[in-house]
């Protein structure tokens, strides 16, 4: 039996909130009713923040991280070590590594991992731009900091093969992270140690 809503506008708002990941209809209803209790200025500020985010957010032309400018804050910080590039799946992983305060290099956001079952191939990711970035010179080490999953390992191997023949060290974060774990859910201490204790990647892991 479908829930009856006293207002079509309320129902539409609940429908939109329930489209968000991890948000069921009960939670969506609670969020909508919370917004209704707020003053108009607060709700308009909330809505404007979302619209502005969608229209004005950029992706760094160097590392593909989310940014307010063409080149993100991390890439444009002179004190960062531009000779070391940490390759991650997504923007949440950048935040996870940054929170460890154990890494002072730059990043490269792939936008995912190779997953044929999900229809994601190498051309759907920022792998070619990584190779071009390394070929351009100045990068001495590429750290593969992808999730310890079959898809992550396959992507590691693919990138390793693409970088083969280029004068650059390729390393992988140590297995302090359990197999199957995603980077963003790993505690900061474990993740930090895994980066500090990284090992050279031979293509056999």
N, C-alpha and C positions, 0 to 999 in steps of 0.2 A: 504494500500500500504506500503510495507516494505521499510525502509530507505536504500538507497544505500550508501555503504561505499567505499571510494577510495582505501582502503587497507584492505586486509583480516586480517592482523595483528592488525590493528586498531579495526576492528569489534570484534575480539576475546578478546581484552583488554576491550572493552566496555561491552561485554557479561559477563566477569568475575566480573567487578566492579558492574554491575547491579544485581548480585546475592546477594550483601550485603543488609542487612535489611534497608529499608527506602531510598534506592538509586534507582531512576528510570533511564531510559536510557539517558535522557537529562543530568542529573547530572553526570552519569557515563561518558558521552562524555566529559563534562567539566573537570572532574578530569583527564581523560586520556590525553586530550590536554594540561592541566597544566603540567603534568609529562613530556610530550614531549618537553616542553619549558625549562625544567630544564637541568642542565648539567648532564653528565653521572654519575659522582660521587654521586650526590644527589639522583638520581633514584636508583642506585645500593644500596645505604645506606637504602633507603626506602624498597626495595625488600628484602634485607638481614635481616632487622629488623623483617619483617613478617615471613620469613623462620626460623630465629633463635627462635622467639617466639613459633612457632609451635613445633619445635624439642626439645627445651630446657626448656620450662616452666614446672614447677612441681606443684603438688597439695600437700599442707601441710598434712602430715600424721596424724596430730592431729585434725585440724579443717576443712580441705579440701578447704581452701582458696588458691588462686593462689600464688605461691611462686617461688623464684629462688633457694631455698634450700629445703631439706626434711622437715624442720620445719620452718614455716613462721616467719617473723620479729615480728609479734604481739605475737605469742605463745612463742617465745624465749626471750621476754623482761621481765627481772626479776621484774620490777616495776609494771607490770600488775597484777591485782587481779585474780588469777587462780581459786578462789572459786566461781566466777560468770561467767556463760556461756550464751551468748546471741545467740539464735538460729535464723538464717535468711535464706531466700530462696536462695540467690545467692551472688556472689562476689560484685555486684554493691550495694547491701544492706549493706555489710560490710563498703564500702567506704562512704555510706550515713550516717551511724551511727558514724563512725570515724570523719566525718566532723562536727558533733555536738559538739565534744570535751566534751561530758557529760558522757562518758562511759569509764571505765578503766579496764574492765574485758577482758575475752577472747570470742571467737566466735565459732560457729559451723555452717557450711554452708551445708544446706540440698541438694541443687541442684535443688530446685523446691518445689512444693506443691502437695499434693495428688489431682489428677484430673482424675477420671475415664473416662470422656468424651474425654480427650486427651491421654488416655492410660497410665497414670502415676499412679502407685500404690505405696504403702509403700516400697516395695522391690526395687523400682527404686531410692529411696532417701537414704540419709545418716542418717536414723533414728536409725537403729540397732547400728551403731557406736556411736551415741549419748548416747544410753542407756548403752552401754559397758563403755563409758567414765565416765558416772555418777556412775555406779556400781563400777568402779575402786577406787572410793573414792576421797576426796578432793574438790568435787563440792558441794557447799551449796545451790546455787540458779541457776535455769535455767529460763532465760527470753525468752519467746516466742515472737519474734518480727517479725511476719509474716504479710503479707498484710491483710487488713480488708475486705476480700472477703469471699464468701462461701467456696472456696477451702482452703483459709488460716485458717478459723475457724475450718474446718473439720480436717485439719492437726494438729492444736493446740490440739483439743480434742483427736486425735489418740495418739499424743505424751504424753499427760497427762495420758492417760490410760496405756501406756507402762511404764511410770515412777511411776505408782501407786504402793505403797508398798516399794519404795526406800526412804530413809531418805534424801529428798531434797525438798526445797521450789520451787514451780513452779509459776511463775508470768507471766503476759501478759502486754504489753505496753498499757497505758491508751488510751481511745477513743478520744483523742485530734485529732487523725487521722480519717478523715471521712470514713464511711463505703464504701468499694469499692476502696479505694485509695491503690496504690502500694507504698511501703516504699521509693523507689528510687526517686519518684516524690514529696515527701513531703518536705516542706521547713525545713531547719536545726533547726530553733527555735522550731517549732511545734514538730518535731521528738525528739529533745533533751528533751523537757518537757514531752513527752509521755514516754520516758525511765525513767527519774527521778521520775515521778509520777506513775510508774507502780503499778499494783494491783495484789493481789494473784489470781491465776487462780483456779476456782472451778469446771470447766468442764461444767458450765452452760451458758457461754458467747457464 
